[in-house]
């Protein structure tokens, strides 16, 4: 049997089983956006996420299984996989977006960043319980909503009532939305991108939240914002820190390398944390962990560090690699 046809049959069988299981769970939990497939079969290095009646997917060109990947026949192979996905899920092929992701060796040296891929603007508004989020499946590698943060959003919502909340590297403000719905007294969302902050305002409007009622969308370099906030002696009760692993945007004062800079970031955030306040820190940087030695440093004086990663793994991400998450509480 030709390899592509063999892969097609493998994918059909796997998707049929996963979808049968996860659609029942999704219905119970009130979501129509979830991870369906994540490189489950080594020869088929795809990630597939369902967003209502559409799919956002990625093909990982450089993986441990490179020898098994389709090589020069990538385009025809991806078309065959798209046909298989459409057949199983009864989703139109025009609603299936498969983008190539690369392991960008030397990315920090070259400064390559993910930019806009398309101008098709294929949007969907998806649900997560009573929350609604706008996603764009066509134009960027990421859709505007990180599905593996679903339980983190629920946790932030449960923590936010009556709190002054600061969300740093807010992206499209999904965590800010959770805090607002949880009853945050004040809410500041900080991101360098005006595009993402405007997207966040759309998310708030979808949920009938007035962006003028104590909810602030602040376009700023996060490092600059933290320095100015410390000089002004500003204080928050709940701070959300979810930085990229690496960024060297031209708008930034300098490059951010999380493995190098995370202690400085944490120290700056803790300086703004009120008595009894909590800093929720997440990272998708591979192999990242706050160890015993790090927790002895001055930045961690008078705080309690608790890892929450395992508690925040939802059904569609069981046994998957997910971002680490810590709650750092001021005593």
C-alpha positions in Angstrom: 0.0 0.0 0.0 1.3 3.5 -0.8 2.6 5.3 2.3 0.2 8.2 1.9 -2.8 5.9 1.7 -1.6 4.0 4.7 -1.2 7.2 6.7 -4.7 8.2 5.6 -6.2 5.0 7.0 -4.2 5.3 10.2 -5.4 8.9 10.7 -9.1 8.1 10.0 -9.0 5.3 12.6 -7.4 7.4 15.2 -9.6 10.5 14.7 -12.7 8.4 14.7 -11.9 7.0 18.2 -10.7 10.3 19.6 -13.7 12.3 18.3 -16.2 9.7 19.7 -14.6 10.0 23.1 -14.0 13.8 23.2 -17.3 15.0 21.8 -19.1 13.6 24.7 -16.8 15.2 27.2 -16.9 18.5 25.3 -20.7 18.5 25.4 -20.7 17.9 29.1 -18.3 20.7 29.8 -19.9 23.1 27.4 -17.1 23.7 25.0 -16.9 23.5 21.2 -13.1 24.0 21.0 -10.7 21.3 22.0 -7.5 19.4 21.0 -8.4 16.3 19.0 -5.0 15.0 17.8 -1.5 15.7 18.9 1.1 13.7 16.9 -0.5 10.5 18.3 1.0 8.5 15.5 4.7 9.2 15.0 4.5 8.9 11.2 1.7 11.6 11.1 3.2 14.7 12.9 0.0 16.8 12.9 -1.7 18.7 15.7 -5.4 19.2 15.1 -7.7 21.5 17.2 -11.5 21.7 16.7 -13.1 25.1 16.7 -16.9 24.6 16.3 -17.3 23.6 12.6 -13.6 24.2 11.6 -10.1 22.9 12.2 -6.9 24.7 13.0 -4.0 22.4 12.5 -0.2 22.3 12.2 2.2 20.0 10.4 5.5 19.7 12.3 8.2 19.5 9.6 11.1 18.8 12.0 10.3 16.2 14.6 12.0 13.1 16.0 10.3 11.2 13.2 11.7 13.3 10.3 12.6 10.2 8.4 9.0 9.1 8.3 7.7 12.5 7.2 6.5 13.0 3.6 9.5 15.0 2.5 9.2 16.5 -1.0 5.6 15.2 -1.2 4.4 17.4 1.6 1.7 19.2 -0.3 0.0 16.2 -1.7 0.4 14.4 1.6 -1.2 17.2 3.5 -4.1 17.3 1.0 -4.7 13.6 1.6 -4.7 14.2 5.4 -7.1 17.1 5.0 -9.4 14.8 3.0 -9.2 12.2 5.8 -10.0 14.8 8.4 -13.0 16.1 6.4 -14.3 12.6 5.9 -14.2 11.7 9.6 -15.5 15.0 11.1 -17.9 16.0 8.4 -16.1 19.4 8.1 -15.7 21.1 4.8 -12.1 21.1 3.5 -12.3 24.9 3.1 -12.8 25.0 6.9 -9.6 23.0 7.6 -6.4 25.0 8.0 -3.1 23.1 8.2 0.0 25.3 8.7 3.6 24.2 8.7 5.6 24.7 11.9 9.3 24.5 12.0 11.8 23.7 14.7 13.7 27.0 14.3 17.2 26.1 15.1 19.2 29.2 15.9 15.9 31.2 16.3 17.4 33.4 19.0 20.4 34.2 16.8 18.4 35.0 13.7 15.5 36.8 15.4 12.9 35.0 13.3 9.4 35.6 14.6 6.1 34.2 13.6 4.2 36.8 11.6 0.9 37.1 9.7 0.4 34.2 7.2 -2.8 35.2 5.4 -5.4 37.9 5.1 -8.4 35.5 4.7 -9.7 36.4 8.2 -11.6 33.2 8.9 -13.2 33.9 12.3 -15.2 31.8 14.6 -16.7 32.6 18.0 -16.3 29.6 20.3 -17.7 28.8 23.7 -16.2 27.7 27.0 -19.0 27.3 29.4 -20.6 30.8 29.5 -17.5 32.4 28.0 -17.1 33.3 24.3 -13.9 33.9 22.5 -13.1 35.2 19.0 -10.6 33.0 17.1 -8.9 33.5 13.7 -8.0 30.2 12.1 -6.5 31.4 8.9 -4.1 34.3 9.4 -1.6 33.3 12.2 0.0 30.2 13.4 -1.9 30.6 16.7 -5.6 31.2 16.8 -5.9 33.7 19.6 -7.0 31.1 22.2 -4.7 28.6 23.9 -6.8 25.5 24.5 -4.4 24.0 27.0 -5.1 27.0 29.3 -8.8 26.2 29.8 -8.5 25.1 33.4 -6.1 28.0 34.1 -8.9 30.4 32.9 -11.3 28.7 35.3 -8.8 29.0 38.1 -8.2 32.7 37.4 -11.9 33.3 37.4 -12.3 31.6 40.8 -9.5 33.8 42.2 -10.5 37.2 40.9 -13.6 38.3 42.9 -13.0 41.7 44.4 -9.3 41.7 43.4 -7.1 44.2 41.5 -5.8 42.1 38.7 -2.8 42.6 36.4 -2.4 40.5 33.3 1.1 40.8 31.6 1.8 39.6 28.1 -2.0 39.5 27.8 -2.2 38.5 24.2 -5.9 38.4 23.2 -6.9 38.8 26.9 -8.6 35.5 27.4 -7.2 35.3 31.0 -8.3 38.9 31.6 -11.8 38.0 30.4 -11.9 35.1 32.9 -10.9 37.5 35.7 -13.5 40.0 34.6 -16.2 37.4 34.6 -15.0 36.3 38.0 -15.7 39.7 39.5 -12.3 41.5 39.3 -12.6 44.9 41.0 -9.9 46.4 38.6 -8.2 44.9 35.7 -5.1 45.9 33.7 -4.2 44.0 30.6 -0.7 44.8 29.2 0.7 43.8 25.8 3.0 45.3 23.3 0.6 44.6 20.4 -2.3 47.0 19.7 -3.7 44.3 17.4 -4.0 41.8 20.2 -5.4 44.3 22.7 -8.1 45.3 20.2 -8.8 41.5 19.8 -9.2 41.4 23.6 -11.7 44.2 23.5 -13.7 42.2 21.0 -13.7 39.2 23.4 -15.0 41.5 26.2 -17.7 42.8 23.9 -18.7 39.3 22.9 -19.3 38.6 26.7 -21.2 41.9 27.2 -18.5 43.4 29.4 -18.0 47.2 29.3 -14.3 47.9 28.6 -14.8 51.3 30.2 -15.7 50.1 33.7 -12.3 49.6 35.3 -11.0 47.3 32.6 -7.8 48.9 31.1 -6.0 47.7 27.9 -2.5 49.0 28.0 -0.1 48.9 25.1 3.4 48.8 26.5 6.6 46.9 26.7 6.1 44.7 29.8 9.5 45.4 31.2 9.0 49.2 30.9 5.5 48.9 32.4 6.9 47.0 35.4 9.6 49.5 36.1 7.2 52.5 35.9 4.7 50.7 38.1 7.3 50.0 40.8 8.4 53.6 40.7 4.8 54.7 41.2 4.5 52.1 44.0 1.4 50.5 42.4 0.1 47.3 43.9 -2.1 44.4 42.6 -3.8 41.5 44.4 -3.5 39.0 41.5 -0.8 39.2 38.9 -0.8 36.9 35.8 2.6 36.4 34.1 2.5 34.3 31.0 5.5 35.4 28.9 6.8 34.0 25.6 9.9 31.9 25.8 11.7 34.3 23.5 10.8 37.6 21.9 12.8 40.3 20.1 10.1 42.5 18.7 11.4 45.8 17.2 9.1 47.6 19.6 10.8 46.1 22.7 13.7 47.8 24.4 15.7 44.5 24.2 15.3 40.8 23.6 13.4 38.7 26.1 14.9 35.2 26.8 12.8 33.6 29.5 15.4 31.1 30.7 17.8 34.0 31.2 15.4 36.6 32.4 12.7 34.9 34.4 14.1 35.7 37.9 14.2 39.4 37.0 10.6 39.2 35.7 9.4 37.4 38.8 11.2 39.8 41.1 9.6 42.8 39.4 6.1 41.2 39.6 6.6 40.3 43.3 7.5 43.9 44.1 4.0 44.9 42.9 2.2 42.1 44.8 0.1 43.2 47.8 -0.1 41.3 51.1 -1.7 37.9 50.6 -1.6 38.4 46.9 -0.8 35.7 44.3 1.4 35.7 41.2 0.3 33.1 38.7 3.3 32.3 36.5 3.2 30.1 33.4 5.8 29.0 30.8 5.7 26.8 27.8 9.5 26.9 27.6 10.8 23.3 27.2 12.2 21.9 30.4 11.5 25.0 32.4 11.1 24.5 36.2 11.5 26.6 39.3 13.8 24.4 41.4 14.8 24.5 45.0 17.9 26.6 44.4 16.0 29.2 42.5 13.4 29.4 45.2 16.1 30.3 47.8 17.0 33.6 45.9 16.0 36.9 47.3 13.1 37.3 44.9 11.3 34.5 46.7 11.6 35.8 50.3 8.3 35.6 52.2 6.5 33.8 49.4 5.2 30.2 49.0 5.7 28.6 45.7 3.3 25.8 44.6 3.4 24.1 41.2 -0.1 23.7 39.7 0.8 22.1 36.3 -0.8 18.7 36.9 -4.0 20.2 38.4 -4.6 22.3 35.2 -4.5 19.5 32.6 -7.9 19.0 31.0 -9.2 15.9 29.3 -8.0 16.7 25.8 -4.5 17.3 27.0 -4.0 14.2 29.2 -0.5 12.8 28.7 0.4 15.7 26.5 3.2 18.3 27.0 1.5 21.4 28.6 2.9 24.7 30.0 4.2 24.6 33.5 2.2 26.8 36.0 3.1 28.1 39.5 1.2 30.0 42.1 3.5 32.2 44.1 1.7 33.6 47.1 2.8 36.5 49.3 2.7 35.5 53.0 
